[in-house]
Amino acid sequence: MNHYGIEAFKFQVIELCKHSVLLVREQVYLDLLFAIVAPALIYNFARNALAPMLGRSHTAETKAAMSEALKGNTNRVGSTPSAETKAATSESLKGNTNRALSVYVYDSIMFW
């Protein structure tokens, strides 16, 4: 979207469904899209809703850019915590009943 700007896109709810069938319904629409729309008109779409990179791989340039972006990473992305840290984290979470719940808002319609 950064390249074309948000004004070039239309966001619209095309179907309301339960969260449990969301990926199945998304795949139906992706299959329909790829069957009727010219590939040149499809903007940054994956053919598979469940596995967006299925059958594709990053180019050497993209891999280099991702590697460069992670240099100096201070968020521990890509590192493995020590056994000591894992044990401390596990201990601190025992009895925690606050489970994270993801809420998605699409045009003021909430899904969770």
Secondary structure as UniProt FT lines:
FT   TURN            2..4
FT   HELIX           6..8
FT   HELIX           19..21
FT   HELIX           22..36
FT   HELIX           39..41
FT   TURN            52..55
FT   HELIX           60..70
FT   TURN            71..72
FT   TURN            77..78
FT   HELIX           83..93
FT   TURN            94..95
FT   STRAND          104..106
FT   TURN            107..108
FT   STRAND          109..111
//
